[in-house]
């Protein structure tokens, strides 16, 4: 089989990033990987009753490392359960005095991270295909893919900490590709529905960019769009249905778990807080002695303001890729608790936005700033922490390697300033990309009203 020369060139360009990921993967892990082993064990033990246990209330009896709830879609637990069959190593966790130790087995670390790295690579390839389809060819198409793949945050999430956000991102942008370029065929429509449903079935937060796409479906295809929307909703529902039909009470347990993690409060520790407003509130409360927690509950108003701006601008020029990408960026710009893994889709969507708006100077400028800021955090934070805290026999060379590329910043005030700048830069990016179009949409509506009155 003859391989396309451009694809071969891209694979060669991505190869060092792939090798670097696999070198680091076995020797580092974040806290979610051992916790996910507990989720998988519970699923293998209880099957379709899994969501009865998802709120974490029985974490100790189930042998989970932590009491964190499972708040993700059913497709993730199916995949984790399958991986656990091939990587059954035991998570070791115990108290020694006042210190709690958690160690992840290497077979489980490798199994999970291999999947994450695979999808990270697939996202980079998908971005290249987007670039070519949008008329961005040659070195700039390669650059778009490289900017994603070599961003320190995407490397950190897939190969050092270990989290799965690149999986729903891949399915979403692939669904967006088939919707944009192949929706005129029956197989294209079915594939589009399936890909979007799978994305949401892994992580419900992918609903945020889907809001714009749902509007686009209805406005462009009317009844057929509504039917397509119903099909996507039905497919997502079909992923959950076996669990909730088998154990109806588990639906309420799942909703309880979702409510527990979405109820605004202080986000701790502050160095992992990527919403600038929450970071300021937390710092002020911690050092000022006042309870400012209620302020974090107001995040929804900022989100709605950004969403309205995006919808108005979309109604003026109907660029689906642009505005569905902004739909996700609005989420990470406003949500009260943004964790670092949420910024992997932000990275992908920002690149798609820049490809679509390649002639818009301000969108490109602020898009690059957002990408640079996202990539800065893993270089600021002493990420070698994840090379020993959950690794029973740490590799000293990995710790030294990670320390050598780290700025080793420990001052939490620096991270608060960082979070504020990141949040404001995302808001500015959204504003620059939408304000002119939104104003024109409002002007058109007002003009229409005047004509009707006359």
C-alpha positions, 0 to 999 in steps of 0.5 A: 500500500502506497502512503501519501507523501504528505502524511508520511512527512507528517508522521515523521514530524510527529514521531519525536513527540510520540517517542517522548510520550511513550518514554515518560508514560510508564514512569509518571502518573497523576491521581486519576489513573489509580482512581480509574482502576477502582472505577474499572474494578467496580464495573467488572464486579457489579456490571450494569449496576455500576452507576449505583456506586458512582457517587463515591459513597462506597469508595472505601468498601469498593477499594477506590484510592479516593472518594471522588465520584465517577461523573463521566459517560458510560463509554469511558467505563466500558473502555476502562473495564476492557483495559482492566481485563488486560492490566489487572495490577493492584493499586496499593493505598494505605495510611502510614501515620498521618500520610496517605500513600497511593501507588499505581501498578505499571501495567495499568499506567501503560494500558491507559496511557497508551490509549490516551497517546493514541488518541492524542496522535489521532487528534493531531492527524485530524487537525492536519486534514482540517487544515488541508480541507480549509486550504491551508497547505504545506508547512502551515498545515504541518504547523497546525498539527505540530502546535497541538501535538507539541504543546506541553499541556497535551504532552502533560495530559496524555503521557505524564498526568494521564487523563482522557479528554483527547478521546472525546475531542477526537470524536467531536472534531471528526464528527464536525468534519463529516458534518461539514464536508460529508453530510450530503450522503446518508452514511455521512449523516449517520456517521456524524450522529454516531461520532457526536454521540460517542464524544458526549458519551465519553464526556458530557462536557462536550455538550458545550460546543454541541449547543452551536451545532444543534442550532446549526442543524435546526436552522439549516435542515429544519425538520431533518435537522430536528430528526438528526438532533433526535438521533444524536440524543437517542444514541447518547441515551442508548449508551446510558439506557442499559445501566439505568434500566437495569438499576433505575435508582442509579440514575439518581445516584449519577445525578447526585454525583454530577451535582456534587462536582458542579456545585460551585465552591473553592477550587483546591489546590489553587495551583490547579485552578484555571479560572481566574475569578475563582482563583482570586476568590479562593486566594482572597478567602484564604488570606483575607478571612472572608467567605467569598464562595458565593461569588463562584456561583455567578459563573453562569452569567459570564457563560451566558453572556459569552454564549449569547455573543457567540450565537448572535455572531453565528446567526450573522455568518453561520460558520459552524466550525468557528462557532462550535469551537468558540462554544467550548472556549466559552466554557473554559473561559467561564466555568468556575472550576477549570482543571488542566485536562479541560484545556486539551480540547481548548487547545484543539478548538483554538487551532480549528478556530485559527484555521477557519479565521486564518486571515483575521489578525486579532483572532490569530494573535489571541489564539496564539496567546491562548495556546502559549498560555496553556502550554506555559503551565506544565513548564511552570509547575514542578511536574516531576511530582507525578514521577514519584508520588504514585510510583512506588519505585521512582525513576530518578532520571525521569525526575531529573529530566522533568525538573530540568525543563521546569521553572519550579514555581511554587508561589501560589500568587503566580498561579492566580495571576496566570489563571487571571491572564488565561481567563481574560485572554480567552474572553478577549479571543471570543470577543474579537472573533464575535463582536463585530458579527454580533453587532451586525446581527443586531443591526440587521434585526433592528433594521428589519423591525423598522421596515415592518413598522413602516 
